[in-house]
Amino acid sequence: MKNTTKGAWIIHHGLKTKADTNGGADFSAIDTAAKAGTLFTQICRSTETEIPKEKVRAYARAINLNPNLELNSILSILKTHRLIDESDNTIVSIGGSTTTALESTAKIFDEQDKIEEEEAAVLLAEHLSDAPLSDGELLDFLYSKFDFKENRSRDLLSRAENIGFVDAEPEGTEKLFFNGNLFRNQDIKKVKAVVDSFTTEEATQFRELEEKLRLAPLSLKAATAITSADLMKKIRSVGLVDVSFLENEHGQFGYVTLPSSFHKFANPFVDDAFDLAKALVAALSYGMSQSSSSRGKIWGISLLLGKLIRGGSVGPAPAIGNDYKLLEQRGVVEVFPDGRSFSMRLLKRDVGEIALAVLTRGTTEDKQVEEWLPQVSMSGFVTPSESRQTMRKNRSLGLKRVSNDVLTSLRTRKS
């Protein structure tokens, strides 16, 4: 497994351990490496940068890292790996990208004291990215790779399911395990196998949705109008589409993309492992469609993002001081006073390049975005992985059976 892929799974698993009461204790190496990798991506810039320690403490709080108890130990790990240097008042971060952060996360994990179950949890998730597998098949896999006996393997599978490393559906007396990464590489055979399990009406609806999503994101409301609520739940539950949510004081607004949308090279799971491009797309799109001219409406996203990617700044505009706070917390942009208003610059060039590709995929980019964005500003962001996990916990028994049918179609597809 490449270090970038391994690092992406460690970040994924680290988000799950953070949400589980005993996750950090049971999978301490994953938890530590994920926290180190996530903090590093907060402070990592496209070029070497000096950052005040007070700002680093703010970044730590933004990712729920205890600045008094955990921050110094994480910074020590990053310093040991020569990712940062520090003085009394500043942190110097090396230049890098998402790739740098993921490779470093994998190396930090490798050097931690760990139990074999942690190595197995990472390998297990990657193994399930190709096709769903039964618990019987996974028992054989874990025995062949780690020499785990049946009881030890079943304990790991149970814990991995409960904590959220992998998903599972009942299949007779067994379980069918999978993960939400099944459709991120535009595997036409996989998608065809699933669509072949749909009714004729469902297949027609999904193909219409897929065609529209190849041009631009859609609001969850607009997408559900194409597919019906039941089909939308079915395809979300197995990861055939991604649903993210913008948050503000009025609630949540969902929007739908294809799992393969957010990528720079070949693997969307790796290229946007921290979900930063998704958040940037949401924030910039709001400025394109809903912000007034007096606040700083964005015209010509290609020109704007192109300037940011080249290292320039944009502004001044009042909206910049309000609409990009989440991106500031994640270390994607820097917002600074400019006269009586605000301007900003991009801190992560690779994130901007992915956002540009997503927003300009179609031929009428500004109009497409206007059709799906809400008339609200963004103060929070729920990732596709988080929203899918929440939805799966609240499914009916009928939908669980339907999800099982979809997964079974993947197992029986002909190569």
N, C-alpha and C positions, 0 to 999 in steps of 0.2 A: 504494500500500500504506500502511495506517495505521502510524503510528510504533509503536503498541503491538505490532502484528503483526511489524513489522520488528525491533523489539527482542527479541521472543520468538525469532525465528529466529537472531538474533545470539547470544543466550544458548545456544540449542541447538547452533549451530555451534561456539561457544567451548568447550563441553564436549568436542566431538570433537577440536578442535585441541589441547586439553590432553592428550588421550590418544595423540596422534600425535607421533612423534619430531620431524618437521619442520613440524608443523601451525602452530605459533606463528610460525615464520619465513616460511612460505609465505603465510599469511593473517594478517599482523600487525595490521591494523586490526580485524578480527573478534576476534582474541585479546585485544587491549587493551581494546576496548569491552566485551567479555563479562566480563573480569576486573573492570573498573570497575563495571559494572552489578551483578554478583554481590556484590561487596563492599558496594556501596551498599545492596542489599536486606538484607544482614546487619545494617547499622547503622541502617537507616531504620525509624522508628517511626510510629505513627499520629499522634503529635504531635511537635513539636520537642523534641529530647532531647540532653542533654549526656552524653557517654560517655568514660570514662577511656581514654587512649591504650593502656594495657596491655591493656584488654579489646578494643580494636580490633585489636591485634596478635594476640590469641587468635582473633578472627574470621578474620583473614587466614590464619592457620595452618590453620583448620578447612576452608578452601576451597583448600588447597594453594598459597597465595600466599606467596612468600618474603618474610618480614617485613623482612629486611635489604636485599634487592636490589630488590624490586618495590613494596613497600607505599607508600613515600614518593611515587613517581611516580604511582601510582594515586590517592592522596589529593590530589595536586596537580591531577590532572585533575578530580576531583570538586569541588575548591574553585573551579577555573576556571569550572565550570558552575553555581556557586552552590548546590550540593547540600549542602555542608558548610562549616563554618568551624572554625578550630582555634586553640588557645592552646598554651602549653608542655606542658600535661599532659592536655588534653581535646580531643575532637572534638565539635562541635555539628552534629547532623544535622537537616535540615529535616523537618517532618512530611510523610508521604506514604504511598503504598500500592504494590502491585505495578504498577499502571498508571504511577505516577510513575517507578518504577525502569525499566520497559520504554521509556517515552518518552525518558528520559534516556540509556539505552543507545543508542537509535537516533541521538540527536543527537551523542553522543560519537563514534560510528562515522562519521557524516557529516563530522565535522571532522578525522578522521585522514587522514594521507597514505596512499593505498591504490592498489592496482592494480585494473583493471577487473574482473578475475576475482573479486574479493571482492564487488563489487556484484552480479555475475552469480550467484554462489553463493547469495546471499540471495534474489534474485528467482527463481532456478531452484527452490529449495525450495518457495516459496509457489506457484509455477506448477504444481507436481506435487501440490498438496494436493487438487485437484479430481478428477483421474483419472490413471492411469498413462499414460506416453507413451514411444514408442520413441526410440532415439537419433537416428534420422532426423528425427523431428518436433522433437526438442530442438536439433538442428543448425540447423534453419530458425528456431526461436525465438531462439537466441543470435545468429544472423546478423541477424535483424530488429531485435533490441533493442540489440546491441552491435557489430554489423558484424564479428563474429568469423569468420575463415575456418575451413574444416573442421578443419585440424590443431589450431588453437588451441582450438576447441570440444571436440574429442575429448580433448585433454589435460585440459581442465577437467572433463569428465564422468568421466574415469578417476580423476582426483584426488578429485573430489567423492564418488565411490563408495568409493574406498579409505579415505578419511578418515572417512566415515560421514555426510556431509552429506545424502546421498540413498541409497536402496537400489536394487538392480537385479537383474533376473532374465533369463537368456538366453531369447531367443525366435527360434528359427531362426538366421539369420545376424546378427540384431540383438540388442539388449538392450531390456528393458522397465524404465523407471525409475519410481520412486514414492517415497513417504515414509510414515512411520507416522502422519501426520496425516489420513489419508483419511477416517476415520470419527468425527472428534471433534465434528461438528456435527449429529449425528442425521439425516443425509441418508437418508431412508427408501428412496429410489430406489437409492442405492448399496448399501445393505444387502440390498435385495430382489434386485438383480442378482447379488450374491455367493451368496445363499441359493439362487437359482434354478439355480446351477451345482452345488449339492450333490446327493447322492443323497437319496432320500426319507427314509431313516433319518437321515442327517446333518442334513437340514433340520429334522426333528422334534426332534432333540437340541439343535440350536442355539436353536430357538425356546423350548424349555424353559429352557435356560440363560439366555437373554436376559430372559425373564420374571422369573426369580429375581434376576438382577443388577439389575433395575430397582428392587427392594425393598431390597437390601443386598448388600455384597460377599460373596464366597464364598471359602473356602480353595481353593487350587489342587487339592488332593486331592478335595474335594467337587465342584468344577467338572468335573474330569476324569472323575469317576464318572458324570456326566451325559452327557458328550460322547464319551468314549473318548479315549485318549491321542493317536491320530492326528489326530482332528478338532481337538483342542485345539492341537496343534502347527500345524495349518493356519491356524486363525483367529488365533493369536498372530503367525505369521510376517508377516501382512499388516496387523496392527494392528486387527483386528476386536474384540479384547478387549485389555485391559491387564493385565499381571501384574507386581505389585510384590513385593519380598521384604523381610521383616523379618529382621534379623541379630542374633545374639548368640553367646555362646561355644559353643553347641551346634550352630550351623550356620545355615541359612536356612529361612524359612517363607514360602511363596508365597501371595498372595491375589489374587483376580481382580475387576476392575471393568469397567464399560463405558467406552470412551474419552470419552463425553459426560458422565460423572458429576461431574467436578470443575470446576464453573464457577459464577461469580457473576452474570454478565450473559448473554453469548451464545456465547462462544468459550472452551472449556476449555483450549485450547492457550495462549491469552493469559492467562486469569484465574488459572491455576495454573502459569505458565511455569517457576517455580523449584521446583515439586513440594513446596512447603511445606505445603499443605493435605493432601496425601496422607500426609506424614510425621506431621502433627498428628492425623489420623484414626487412624492406626496406634497412636500413643502413647496417646491418650485411650481408644481401644477396649480396649486391654489393661487399663487401669484399671477399665473397666466390667465386664469378663468374668472376669479372672483374679486381680486383686489382692484380698487378704483384707481383712476389715474392720479388722484391727489395723494393716495397712500403709496403708490409705486407699482402700478400694473406692469407685468412683464410682457414685452412685445419681442417676438423673435427669439425663441428659446435656443435655437442653434447658435446665434450670435452671442447670447448671454453666457451659455455654458462654455462655448468655445473660448471666450475671453477668460473665464474662471479657470479653465483647464490649462491655459497658457500662462497662468500665474498672475493675471490682472485682477483688479477689484471692480465691483459693480456698485452703483449707487451714486449719490445719496438718495435715500427714500425712507419715509417714516415706517413703511411696512417691514423693512429689514430688521428694525429694532424689536419687532414683536413676533414675526412669523417664523423665525429660525432659531428660537431658543432651544428646542429639542436637538437640532443639528449642532448647535454650539456645545451642548452637554456631551454629545457623542464625538466631539473633536473633528467634525466634518467641515465646518466653516468657522471662520473667525469674524465676528461682528464688531465694528469699532465706530465711535462717534465721528461724524464728518459734518462740520458746521453745526447746524441745528437739527441734523438728521443723522442717518446711519448708513454705512456702506459695509460690504463684506468681501472676503476673499475665501477661496477654496483651499482647504488644508490637505485633502486627499484626492490627488488627481485621478487615480484609478476609479474611485467611486463616482466622480463626475463623468468619466468616460462611459461607464455603464448606464448612468442616468440619461445621458445624451442619446445613447443607442435606443433606449426604451421609448423616450419621448419623441423621437424623430423617425420611428420605424414606418409610420404611415406617410401619406402624401399631403394631408391637411392637418398637421400636428396640432396647431392652436385650437381648431374647431373640435377635433377629436377629444382633447382633454376637457374642454368646456362641457362636454356632454356627460362626463362621469363625476366631476368633482363637486363636493358639497359647497353650500354658501356659508361656510364656517372656517375659521382658522384652525391650525393644528397645534394642540398642546401635548398630545400623546400619540403613541403609535403601537398597535398590536400586530405582531408579526404573523405570517401565515401559519407557522408551527404552533404558536400559542392559540390562535383562534380555532385551528383544527382540533387541537387537544380538548379545548373547552366544549366544542360541538360534539365530539365523540363521547364525552362523559355524559351528555344529556340526551343521547339518542334513545329512541323507542326500540323495543325488541324486534319490531318489523324491520326497522332500518338496519339493525345489526345483521339480520338475516340477509338483507339485500347487499350489504357490504361484503358479507361472506361470499355471496354468489359472484360479485365482481372480482374478488381476489382469486377465487377458484378458477375463473376464466383465464387468469394470468398463468396459473400453474399448469393448465392443460393446453396452453397455446402451442402451436406447432412452430418450430424454428425454421 
